Amino acid sequence: MRASPWSLSILFLRFRFLLLRFQLLLLQPLLLHFLQHTSITINNSIIPKVHQSSSNST
């Protein structure tokens, strides 16, 4: 039984789509956690600098 390249490409695309959906489902919580962590880190690093500069100007 020989499969035509057309049906093979369709199968491949479907497999890729399923893989992509699975990756998104898997990575979403990780991505959200990472984004929250980075935003917290950015806020912690920026706010003290701004506070210091405002206290120095008085």
HTML snippet that shows the backbone in 3Dmol.js (N, CA, C, O; Angstrom):
<script src="https://3Dmol.org/build/3Dmol-min.js"></script>
<div id="view" style="width:600px;height:400px;position:relative"></div>
<script>
const pdb = `
ATOM      1  N   MET A   1       0.850  -1.196   0.000  1.00  0.00           N
ATOM      2  CA  MET A   1       0.000   0.000   0.000  1.00  0.00           C
ATOM      3  C   MET A   1       0.887   1.248   0.000  1.00  0.00           C
ATOM      4  O   MET A   1       1.556   1.555   0.987  1.00  0.00           O
ATOM      5  N   ARG A   2       0.875   1.944  -1.111  1.00  0.00           N
ATOM      6  CA  ARG A   2       1.677   3.169  -1.215  1.00  0.00           C
ATOM      7  C   ARG A   2       0.817   4.391  -0.940  1.00  0.00           C
ATOM      8  O   ARG A   2      -0.256   4.548  -1.522  1.00  0.00           O
ATOM      9  N   ALA A   3       1.284   5.241  -0.065  1.00  0.00           N
ATOM     10  CA  ALA A   3       0.543   6.467   0.234  1.00  0.00           C
ATOM     11  C   ALA A   3       1.017   7.581  -0.688  1.00  0.00           C
ATOM     12  O   ALA A   3       2.215   7.747  -0.917  1.00  0.00           O
ATOM     13  N   SER A   4       0.080   8.324  -1.203  1.00  0.00           N
ATOM     14  CA  SER A   4       0.445   9.433  -2.086  1.00  0.00           C
ATOM     15  C   SER A   4       1.063  10.560  -1.259  1.00  0.00           C
ATOM     16  O   SER A   4       0.703  10.738  -0.095  1.00  0.00           O
ATOM     17  N   PRO A   5       1.980  11.316  -1.839  1.00  0.00           N
ATOM     18  CA  PRO A   5       2.614  12.420  -1.095  1.00  0.00           C
ATOM     19  C   PRO A   5       1.590  13.443  -0.600  1.00  0.00           C
ATOM     20  O   PRO A   5       1.792  14.093   0.426  1.00  0.00           O
ATOM     21  N   TRP A   6       0.480  13.577  -1.351  1.00  0.00           N
ATOM     22  CA  TRP A   6      -0.552  14.538  -0.942  1.00  0.00           C
ATOM     23  C   TRP A   6      -1.163  14.141   0.398  1.00  0.00           C
ATOM     24  O   TRP A   6      -1.276  14.971   1.300  1.00  0.00           O
ATOM     25  N   SER A   7      -1.554  12.883   0.529  1.00  0.00           N
ATOM     26  CA  SER A   7      -2.158  12.438   1.789  1.00  0.00           C
ATOM     27  C   SER A   7      -1.122  12.444   2.910  1.00  0.00           C
ATOM     28  O   SER A   7      -1.450  12.693   4.070  1.00  0.00           O
ATOM     29  N   LEU A   8       0.126  12.168   2.551  1.00  0.00           N
ATOM     30  CA  LEU A   8       1.187  12.209   3.562  1.00  0.00           C
ATOM     31  C   LEU A   8       1.377  13.626   4.092  1.00  0.00           C
ATOM     32  O   LEU A   8       1.545  13.824   5.295  1.00  0.00           O
ATOM     33  N   SER A   9       1.350  14.603   3.201  1.00  0.00           N
ATOM     34  CA  SER A   9       1.528  15.989   3.639  1.00  0.00           C
ATOM     35  C   SER A   9       0.363  16.430   4.515  1.00  0.00           C
ATOM     36  O   SER A   9       0.549  17.159   5.490  1.00  0.00           O
ATOM     37  N   ILE A  10      -0.854  15.977   4.158  1.00  0.00           N
ATOM     38  CA  ILE A  10      -2.024  16.312   4.978  1.00  0.00           C
ATOM     39  C   ILE A  10      -1.879  15.692   6.365  1.00  0.00           C
ATOM     40  O   ILE A  10      -2.168  16.335   7.374  1.00  0.00           O
ATOM     41  N   LEU A  11      -1.432  14.443   6.406  1.00  0.00           N
ATOM     42  CA  LEU A  11      -1.212  13.771   7.680  1.00  0.00           C
ATOM     43  C   LEU A  11      -0.168  14.517   8.501  1.00  0.00           C
ATOM     44  O   LEU A  11      -0.335  14.712   9.705  1.00  0.00           O
ATOM     45  N   PHE A  12       0.902  14.931   7.842  1.00  0.00           N
ATOM     46  CA  PHE A  12       1.982  15.639   8.520  1.00  0.00           C
ATOM     47  C   PHE A  12       1.483  16.960   9.096  1.00  0.00           C
ATOM     48  O   PHE A  12       1.794  17.315  10.233  1.00  0.00           O
ATOM     49  N   LEU A  13       0.694  17.689   8.284  1.00  0.00           N
ATOM     50  CA  LEU A  13       0.158  18.969   8.752  1.00  0.00           C
ATOM     51  C   LEU A  13      -0.763  18.769   9.950  1.00  0.00           C
ATOM     52  O   LEU A  13      -0.727  19.533  10.915  1.00  0.00           O
ATOM     53  N   ARG A  14      -1.591  17.727   9.869  1.00  0.00           N
ATOM     54  CA  ARG A  14      -2.509  17.459  10.971  1.00  0.00           C
ATOM     55  C   ARG A  14      -1.723  17.116  12.236  1.00  0.00           C
ATOM     56  O   ARG A  14      -2.065  17.551  13.335  1.00  0.00           O
ATOM     57  N   PHE A  15      -0.670  16.331  12.058  1.00  0.00           N
ATOM     58  CA  PHE A  15       0.177  15.954  13.191  1.00  0.00           C
ATOM     59  C   PHE A  15       0.839  17.191  13.797  1.00  0.00           C
ATOM     60  O   PHE A  15       0.899  17.338  15.017  1.00  0.00           O
ATOM     61  N   ARG A  16       1.335  18.079  12.930  1.00  0.00           N
ATOM     62  CA  ARG A  16       1.969  19.302  13.397  1.00  0.00           C
ATOM     63  C   ARG A  16       0.982  20.167  14.177  1.00  0.00           C
ATOM     64  O   ARG A  16       1.316  20.742  15.213  1.00  0.00           O
ATOM     65  N   PHE A  17      -0.254  20.245  13.647  1.00  0.00           N
ATOM     66  CA  PHE A  17      -1.283  21.050  14.298  1.00  0.00           C
ATOM     67  C   PHE A  17      -1.604  20.502  15.687  1.00  0.00           C
ATOM     68  O   PHE A  17      -1.720  21.256  16.654  1.00  0.00           O
ATOM     69  N   LEU A  18      -1.747  19.178  15.770  1.00  0.00           N
ATOM     70  CA  LEU A  18      -2.023  18.552  17.067  1.00  0.00           C
ATOM     71  C   LEU A  18      -0.863  18.781  18.027  1.00  0.00           C
ATOM     72  O   LEU A  18      -1.067  19.050  19.211  1.00  0.00           O
ATOM     73  N   LEU A  19       0.349  18.671  17.507  1.00  0.00           N
ATOM     74  CA  LEU A  19       1.535  18.874  18.332  1.00  0.00           C
ATOM     75  C   LEU A  19       1.576  20.310  18.857  1.00  0.00           C
ATOM     76  O   LEU A  19       1.888  20.552  20.023  1.00  0.00           O
ATOM     77  N   LEU A  20       1.255  21.254  17.974  1.00  0.00           N
ATOM     78  CA  LEU A  20       1.265  22.658  18.350  1.00  0.00           C
ATOM     79  C   LEU A  20       0.233  22.936  19.437  1.00  0.00           C
ATOM     80  O   LEU A  20       0.507  23.647  20.404  1.00  0.00           O
ATOM     81  N   ARG A  21      -0.968  22.359  19.261  1.00  0.00           N
ATOM     82  CA  ARG A  21      -2.010  22.547  20.269  1.00  0.00           C
ATOM     83  C   ARG A  21      -1.586  21.946  21.599  1.00  0.00           C
ATOM     84  O   ARG A  21      -1.807  22.536  22.657  1.00  0.00           O
ATOM     85  N   PHE A  22      -0.979  20.774  21.539  1.00  0.00           N
ATOM     86  CA  PHE A  22      -0.517  20.118  22.761  1.00  0.00           C
ATOM     87  C   PHE A  22       0.560  20.957  23.444  1.00  0.00           C
ATOM     88  O   PHE A  22       0.559  21.110  24.666  1.00  0.00           O
ATOM     89  N   GLN A  23       1.480  21.498  22.642  1.00  0.00           N
ATOM     90  CA  GLN A  23       2.539  22.334  23.203  1.00  0.00           C
ATOM     91  C   GLN A  23       1.963  23.580  23.859  1.00  0.00           C
ATOM     92  O   GLN A  23       2.401  23.983  24.936  1.00  0.00           O
ATOM     93  N   LEU A  24       0.970  24.191  23.199  1.00  0.00           N
ATOM     94  CA  LEU A  24       0.357  25.386  23.765  1.00  0.00           C
ATOM     95  C   LEU A  24      -0.324  25.072  25.092  1.00  0.00           C
ATOM     96  O   LEU A  24      -0.188  25.816  26.063  1.00  0.00           O
ATOM     97  N   LEU A  25      -1.057  23.963  25.121  1.00  0.00           N
ATOM     98  CA  LEU A  25      -1.725  23.566  26.362  1.00  0.00           C
ATOM     99  C   LEU A  25      -0.701  23.309  27.458  1.00  0.00           C
ATOM    100  O   LEU A  25      -0.909  23.656  28.621  1.00  0.00           O
ATOM    101  N   LEU A  26       0.404  22.696  27.067  1.00  0.00           N
ATOM    102  CA  LEU A  26       1.432  22.343  28.035  1.00  0.00           C
ATOM    103  C   LEU A  26       2.198  23.581  28.505  1.00  0.00           C
ATOM    104  O   LEU A  26       2.538  23.699  29.683  1.00  0.00           O
ATOM    105  N   LEU A  27       2.465  24.497  27.582  1.00  0.00           N
ATOM    106  CA  LEU A  27       3.323  25.637  27.893  1.00  0.00           C
ATOM    107  C   LEU A  27       2.577  26.824  28.478  1.00  0.00           C
ATOM    108  O   LEU A  27       3.196  27.723  29.046  1.00  0.00           O
ATOM    109  N   GLN A  28       1.250  26.840  28.346  1.00  0.00           N
ATOM    110  CA  GLN A  28       0.504  28.008  28.808  1.00  0.00           C
ATOM    111  C   GLN A  28       0.732  28.312  30.287  1.00  0.00           C
ATOM    112  O   GLN A  28       1.069  29.449  30.620  1.00  0.00           O
ATOM    113  N   PRO A  29       0.561  27.329  31.198  1.00  0.00           N
ATOM    114  CA  PRO A  29       0.812  27.629  32.611  1.00  0.00           C
ATOM    115  C   PRO A  29       2.258  28.020  32.885  1.00  0.00           C
ATOM    116  O   PRO A  29       2.526  28.901  33.702  1.00  0.00           O
ATOM    117  N   LEU A  30       3.193  27.358  32.195  1.00  0.00           N
ATOM    118  CA  LEU A  30       4.603  27.705  32.362  1.00  0.00           C
ATOM    119  C   LEU A  30       4.866  29.125  31.899  1.00  0.00           C
ATOM    120  O   LEU A  30       5.583  29.884  32.552  1.00  0.00           O
ATOM    121  N   LEU A  31       4.273  29.479  30.753  1.00  0.00           N
ATOM    122  CA  LEU A  31       4.466  30.808  30.189  1.00  0.00           C
ATOM    123  C   LEU A  31       3.878  31.874  31.107  1.00  0.00           C
ATOM    124  O   LEU A  31       4.486  32.920  31.331  1.00  0.00           O
ATOM    125  N   LEU A  32       2.687  31.595  31.633  1.00  0.00           N
ATOM    126  CA  LEU A  32       2.046  32.541  32.543  1.00  0.00           C
ATOM    127  C   LEU A  32       2.893  32.732  33.796  1.00  0.00           C
ATOM    128  O   LEU A  32       3.082  33.854  34.266  1.00  0.00           O
ATOM    129  N   HIS A  33       3.396  31.632  34.326  1.00  0.00           N
ATOM    130  CA  HIS A  33       4.242  31.705  35.518  1.00  0.00           C
ATOM    131  C   HIS A  33       5.504  32.515  35.229  1.00  0.00           C
ATOM    132  O   HIS A  33       5.920  33.343  36.039  1.00  0.00           O
ATOM    133  N   PHE A  34       6.109  32.265  34.063  1.00  0.00           N
ATOM    134  CA  PHE A  34       7.328  32.965  33.672  1.00  0.00           C
ATOM    135  C   PHE A  34       7.063  34.461  33.510  1.00  0.00           C
ATOM    136  O   PHE A  34       7.853  35.289  33.961  1.00  0.00           O
ATOM    137  N   LEU A  35       5.944  34.802  32.860  1.00  0.00           N
ATOM    138  CA  LEU A  35       5.602  36.212  32.651  1.00  0.00           C
ATOM    139  C   LEU A  35       5.357  36.914  33.981  1.00  0.00           C
ATOM    140  O   LEU A  35       5.811  38.040  34.186  1.00  0.00           O
ATOM    141  N   GLN A  36       4.643  36.254  34.880  1.00  0.00           N
ATOM    142  CA  GLN A  36       4.396  36.847  36.193  1.00  0.00           C
ATOM    143  C   GLN A  36       5.712  37.070  36.932  1.00  0.00           C
ATOM    144  O   GLN A  36       5.922  38.115  37.547  1.00  0.00           O
ATOM    145  N   HIS A  37       6.585  36.084  36.866  1.00  0.00           N
ATOM    146  CA  HIS A  37       7.866  36.179  37.563  1.00  0.00           C
ATOM    147  C   HIS A  37       8.701  37.329  37.010  1.00  0.00           C
ATOM    148  O   HIS A  37       9.284  38.099  37.773  1.00  0.00           O
ATOM    149  N   THR A  38       8.760  37.447  35.679  1.00  0.00           N
ATOM    150  CA  THR A  38       9.570  38.504  35.074  1.00  0.00           C
ATOM    151  C   THR A  38       8.981  39.873  35.365  1.00  0.00           C
ATOM    152  O   THR A  38       9.722  40.823  35.620  1.00  0.00           O
ATOM    153  N   SER A  39       7.655  39.990  35.332  1.00  0.00           N
ATOM    154  CA  SER A  39       7.038  41.291  35.602  1.00  0.00           C
ATOM    155  C   SER A  39       7.287  41.704  37.052  1.00  0.00           C
ATOM    156  O   SER A  39       7.529  42.878  37.331  1.00  0.00           O
ATOM    157  N   ILE A  40       7.230  40.750  37.966  1.00  0.00           N
ATOM    158  CA  ILE A  40       7.510  41.039  39.375  1.00  0.00           C
ATOM    159  C   ILE A  40       8.962  41.484  39.536  1.00  0.00           C
ATOM    160  O   ILE A  40       9.250  42.429  40.271  1.00  0.00           O
ATOM    161  N   THR A  41       9.864  40.805  38.854  1.00  0.00           N
ATOM    162  CA  THR A  41      11.278  41.154  38.931  1.00  0.00           C
ATOM    163  C   THR A  41      11.521  42.548  38.376  1.00  0.00           C
ATOM    164  O   THR A  41      12.279  43.327  38.954  1.00  0.00           O
ATOM    165  N   ILE A  42      10.879  42.866  37.254  1.00  0.00           N
ATOM    166  CA  ILE A  42      11.032  44.188  36.639  1.00  0.00           C
ATOM    167  C   ILE A  42      10.496  45.263  37.579  1.00  0.00           C
ATOM    168  O   ILE A  42      11.129  46.303  37.762  1.00  0.00           O
ATOM    169  N   ASN A  43       9.335  45.014  38.173  1.00  0.00           N
ATOM    170  CA  ASN A  43       8.748  45.984  39.098  1.00  0.00           C
ATOM    171  C   ASN A  43       9.658  46.194  40.306  1.00  0.00           C
ATOM    172  O   ASN A  43       9.843  47.325  40.755  1.00  0.00           O
ATOM    173  N   ASN A  44      10.218  45.127  40.823  1.00  0.00           N
ATOM    174  CA  ASN A  44      11.090  45.223  41.994  1.00  0.00           C
ATOM    175  C   ASN A  44      12.376  45.975  41.672  1.00  0.00           C
ATOM    176  O   ASN A  44      12.945  46.636  42.541  1.00  0.00           O
ATOM    177  N   SER A  45      12.834  45.876  40.428  1.00  0.00           N
ATOM    178  CA  SER A  45      14.097  46.524  40.088  1.00  0.00           C
ATOM    179  C   SER A  45      13.890  47.983  39.703  1.00  0.00           C
ATOM    180  O   SER A  45      14.803  48.794  39.862  1.00  0.00           O
ATOM    181  N   ILE A  46      12.707  48.333  39.199  1.00  0.00           N
ATOM    182  CA  ILE A  46      12.470  49.707  38.736  1.00  0.00           C
ATOM    183  C   ILE A  46      11.999  50.605  39.874  1.00  0.00           C
ATOM    184  O   ILE A  46      12.460  51.740  40.000  1.00  0.00           O
ATOM    185  N   ILE A  47      11.090  50.109  40.698  1.00  0.00           N
ATOM    186  CA  ILE A  47      10.453  50.952  41.717  1.00  0.00           C
ATOM    187  C   ILE A  47      11.463  51.519  42.738  1.00  0.00           C
ATOM    188  O   ILE A  47      11.388  52.706  43.056  1.00  0.00           O
ATOM    189  N   PRO A  48      12.397  50.713  43.256  1.00  0.00           N
ATOM    190  CA  PRO A  48      13.368  51.290  44.202  1.00  0.00           C
ATOM    191  C   PRO A  48      14.214  52.398  43.582  1.00  0.00           C
ATOM    192  O   PRO A  48      14.523  53.382  44.253  1.00  0.00           O
ATOM    193  N   LYS A  49      14.591  52.255  42.316  1.00  0.00           N
ATOM    194  CA  LYS A  49      15.397  53.287  41.656  1.00  0.00           C
ATOM    195  C   LYS A  49      14.617  54.593  41.569  1.00  0.00           C
ATOM    196  O   LYS A  49      15.150  55.665  41.855  1.00  0.00           O
ATOM    197  N   VAL A  50      13.359  54.493  41.174  1.00  0.00           N
ATOM    198  CA  VAL A  50      12.525  55.693  41.071  1.00  0.00           C
ATOM    199  C   VAL A  50      12.357  56.329  42.447  1.00  0.00           C
ATOM    200  O   VAL A  50      12.402  57.552  42.577  1.00  0.00           O
ATOM    201  N   HIS A  51      12.167  55.519  43.455  1.00  0.00           N
ATOM    202  CA  HIS A  51      11.981  56.017  44.812  1.00  0.00           C
ATOM    203  C   HIS A  51      13.250  56.727  45.299  1.00  0.00           C
ATOM    204  O   HIS A  51      13.169  57.777  45.937  1.00  0.00           O
ATOM    205  N   GLN A  52      14.402  56.163  45.004  1.00  0.00           N
ATOM    206  CA  GLN A  52      15.669  56.762  45.409  1.00  0.00           C
ATOM    207  C   GLN A  52      15.868  58.116  44.738  1.00  0.00           C
ATOM    208  O   GLN A  52      16.261  59.083  45.390  1.00  0.00           O
ATOM    209  N   SER A  53      15.597  58.185  43.442  1.00  0.00           N
ATOM    210  CA  SER A  53      15.829  59.428  42.713  1.00  0.00           C
ATOM    211  C   SER A  53      14.890  60.526  43.211  1.00  0.00           C
ATOM    212  O   SER A  53      15.284  61.691  43.270  1.00  0.00           O
ATOM    213  N   SER A  54      13.663  60.172  43.568  1.00  0.00           N
ATOM    214  CA  SER A  54      12.713  61.179  44.051  1.00  0.00           C
ATOM    215  C   SER A  54      13.113  61.655  45.452  1.00  0.00           C
ATOM    216  O   SER A  54      12.910  62.823  45.785  1.00  0.00           O
ATOM    217  N   SER A  55      13.670  60.777  46.264  1.00  0.00           N
ATOM    218  CA  SER A  55      14.077  61.162  47.613  1.00  0.00           C
ATOM    219  C   SER A  55      15.358  61.998  47.559  1.00  0.00           C
ATOM    220  O   SER A  55      15.590  62.825  48.441  1.00  0.00           O
ATOM    221  N   ASN A  56      16.179  61.795  46.550  1.00  0.00           N
ATOM    222  CA  ASN A  56      17.414  62.555  46.418  1.00  0.00           C
ATOM    223  C   ASN A  56      17.142  63.992  45.997  1.00  0.00           C
ATOM    224  O   ASN A  56      17.913  64.892  46.329  1.00  0.00           O
ATOM    225  N   SER A  57      16.063  64.211  45.273  1.00  0.00           N
ATOM    226  CA  SER A  57      15.799  65.542  44.734  1.00  0.00           C
ATOM    227  C   SER A  57      15.322  66.504  45.815  1.00  0.00           C
ATOM    228  O   SER A  57      15.406  67.719  45.633  1.00  0.00           O
ATOM    229  N   THR A  58      14.826  65.992  46.927  1.00  0.00           N
ATOM    230  CA  THR A  58      14.324  66.882  47.978  1.00  0.00           C
ATOM    231  C   THR A  58      15.470  67.462  48.782  1.00  0.00           C
ATOM    232  O   THR A  58      15.242  68.236  49.712  1.00  0.00           O
TER     233      THR A  58
END
`;
const viewer = $3Dmol.createViewer("view");
viewer.addModel(pdb, "pdb");
viewer.setStyle({}, {cartoon: {color: "spectrum"}});
viewer.zoomTo();
viewer.render();
</script>
